[in-house]
Amino acid sequence: MVKKKKSYDFLIETPLLIPNNELVILEESKTNSGDHKLKFKTRLQEANMVNANKRRYSTTICESIVSQLTPKANNKQLLQEIDHPLFDAPSDKLKQRAAIIEIKNCGSVINKIEFKDNQILAEISTLSGFRGPDLARLIFEDHIDIGFSLRALGSITPVNEILEVQQPIQAYFR
């Protein structure tokens, strides 16, 4: 019997927009240059819900994501970029860019990540440099709704017009 090789693709999500009034500001301060710096708590993903890309992440997938990302968050290595990478680039360039976090585009770092009440929740701090002050101003001064999206290497299975995300998955939020 010939075993079919499973194919994996980059899963790049349309951002989950969180209303500004749902961001829980834990701490606010100013940098030496006078820019706002924020620490806040928010929802990043919901398990068993169909998202804007018609994908559903099971509880098991969400727990796997949190398990993979917790060590990075604990070590302040889970940087988040502002905006999606090169959507209009050719497929091979998009995949290459999606796999790389560009520090110059980073605006925040996830300090803590957990799976609770069927949601992936995070404590996030804006950075004092790069795009951090821009993000802090959008949240604190302009009260803009912020979107979060997942980048991952994984596979999907179509089920009744919904795309079920499958194990294994290699994930990171941006």
N, C-alpha and C positions, 0 to 999 in steps of 0.2 A: 504494500500500500504506500503510495506517495503522499507524504505529508505536505500540505500547502503551507508555504512560507507566509507568515503573518506580516502585513505591511504596517508601518508606523508613519504617522505624519505629525507635523507641528500643529498643535491645536492652539489657535490664537482666538480668543473670545472677543466679541463685542463687549465693551465695558458695561458692567453692572453699575448703573447710576445710583448713588446713594444721596438722598436729599440732604442738603447742608444741615438742616435741623436735626437729622438723625446721627450726625457725627458727634460723638461725646468728647468734648475738649477736656483733657485731663490736666493739661499744664500749658501755660503760655508764657513766653519770655521774649527777650530781644537779643539779637546778636550784638557783637561789639560795634558793628556798623549801623545798628538801629533797626535792622530788619526783624520782622516777626518770626518767631520759631514756635511751632506747635507740637504737642504730643496729644494724640487723639485715639479713640477706639472706634472701630467700625466693622461692619459686615463685609466680607470679601466674596463669599460664595454661599449658596444654599444647596443642600443636598435634596435630591429627589424632586427638583423643580425643573421645568423646561425653561431654558434661558433664551436670550434673544437670537442665538444661533441654532435654536431647536435642539440643543444638546441637553442631556440629563446626566448629572453626576450622582452616582449612588452614595449612600452613607459610607460604604467600604472605600470607594474612590476618594471621597473627601477625607476620611481618616488617613488614608495612605498619603495624600497630599500634605496634610498637617504633620504626619510622622516624618516625612522627608524634609520639610522646611523648618521644623522646630530647631534642629541643631544650628542651622544658618541664622535663624532669628536670634537665638541665644548668644551667638558670637558676633552680632551686628554685621552680618554678611549678606543680608537679604535686602539688597537695594531695590528700589522701585523707580522705573523710568517714567518720564512724562511722555505721553502719546505712544501710539502703536508704531512699530518699525515698518518703514517702506512698503506700504500696501500696494503701491503701483510698480514695484520692482519685479523683474522676471522671477519665476518660481524658485530657481536655484539661489538667487541673491536674497530673496525673502527668507528662505530657510536658513541661510548662513547668518543673516542679520538677526533673525528671531532667536538664535541660539546664543547671542552675545548681548550682555548688558553693557551699554555705553555709559560710563560714569558721568561724562559731560551732560548727559540727558537725565540724570537722576535727580529726584526731588525729595525723596524720603527713604527711610529705612524701617523695615518691620522689626520691632523690638520683641514682640511676643505674638504667637499664633496658637490658636486652640480651636478644637471642634466641640461645640456646645449647642444644645437645642437645635440640632440639625443644620447648624450654620458654621462656616469658618469665620472666626472673629480674629481681629488683630489689633494690637496697639502699635501705632505708627508715629514716628517723629519726622518732622520735616528737617531737611539738611540745612546747615548754615551757609552752604555754598551751592554751586552748580544751580539747579533749578528749584532748590528748596525754598528760597525767599518768594519766588513766583507762586509756588503752590500754597505757601502759608498765606499770602495776600489773597489769593483766590478764595480760600476757605474763610479766613478771618475777616477780611475787609469787604470783599465782594459777595460773600455768602453764596458761592457757586456750588452746585451739585457736582460731586466728584465721582468719576467712574473708575472701577478697578477691573482688571481683566487678568486672565490666566494665560501663561504660555506653558505649553507642555508638549512632550513627545509621547504620543499614545495612539490608540486606534479607537474607531467607533463602529458600532453595528446599527444599521437602520432597523427600527422597530415601529411600525405604524406611523410613519412620517416623523418620528423622533429619532435622534441619533444618541444611542446609549454609549457613553464613554466606558471603555473596557480597561481591565488590568492587563499587563502592567502599565503604569503611567509614570513619567518622569516630569515633575512639575516645578514651576516657579511663578510667583506673582510678580506683576510689574505695576 
